[in-house]
Amino acid sequence: MSQHTKKMGIRIALGAHSKDIYRAVLGSSGRPVAIGLLIGLAITVAAWLAVAPLLSEVEFAVKALDPINYAMTAILLARVALAAMLIPARRATRVDLVMVLRDE
């Protein structure tokens, strides 16, 4: 986001509201997070199904295709990613407009 600070500052100077800046930051950062979660979920399911026959003799409390565990893990990772996106978004909304415009 530090590379886009000038662009966000100019948007604010031209009348963009804070929610517009948050939407831009979360939109551009949210897509890769969602794609990564889906790819990770697919790889995890495939790995569990490949390893499950080898572990058939051992009892686990977690089943290979337990949707609650997958959902809770995805929610936790999405929350961490959201927190990581909100910090630069907040910083972008509080940029000093005079400094940004002076640098241009």
N, C-alpha and C positions, 0 to 999 in steps of 0.2 A: 504494500500500500504506500510505502514511502515514495515509490516511483510515480504514483498517481496523485500525490498530494497537491501538486499544482493544478491538475485537472479538476480535482474536487474543490479546490479553493476558488477556481474560476466559476464553477457551477454555482457555488454558494453566492459568489459576488453577483452573478446574473439572476439570482432569485430562487435558487433551489432550496427547498426546506430540508431539515435534518432527516426526515423520514425518506426523502428521495435519495439522499446519500447512503443511508442505511440499506435501502432497497438495492441500490447499485452495487454496493460492496457485498452484501449477502447473496445477491443474484450471481455475481461473477465468481464468487468463492463456493457457493452452494452446489453448483453443478458438478464440479470435480469430486466433491465429497460424496454426493449421491451416487455417482458412477463408481467411485471406489468402494462404497459400501455394498453395492450390488455385485461387483466383481469379486470382492472378498467373500461375500456370502456364497456365491457359486463355487468358488475354489474350496471353501471350507466344507460345503456339503459333498463335493466330489472327493475331497481328501478323506472325510469320515467314511464315506461309502467304500473307498478303496482299502482303508485300514480296518474296517469293522470285521471282515472275516478272519483277520489275523488275531483279533482280540476277542473272539467268540468265547474262549474259555474263561476270561476274566470278567467278573461282574463289575459294572460301573453304575453309579447312581444316575449318570446322564446317558440318555439314549442318543443314538447317532442323529436322528432327525427330530430333535426336541424343539418345536417352534418357539416355545417360551424363552429358552436360552438364547436362541438366535435373535429373537425380537429384543430382548433386554440388552444384549450386547450391542446390537445396532443402535438402539436408543442411547445407550451410554456413549458410544463413539460419536453419534450425531450431536449430542449435547456438548461434548468436549470440543468438537469442531466449531459449533456455534459460538461457544465462549471464545475460541481463538479468533473467530471472525469479528466478533463484536468489539474487541479491543482496538484494532486498526480502524474500524468504522467510527467509533467514538472519537478517536484521534483525528480522523479526517473531518468530522463535523466541527471540531474546535480549532481548526487551523486559523492562523492569523492572516486575514485577507490582505492587509497592507503589505506584509512580507511576501506573500505569494504574487501579488500584482507588481510589486517592486522588482522581483526576480524576473518577471516577464519582460 
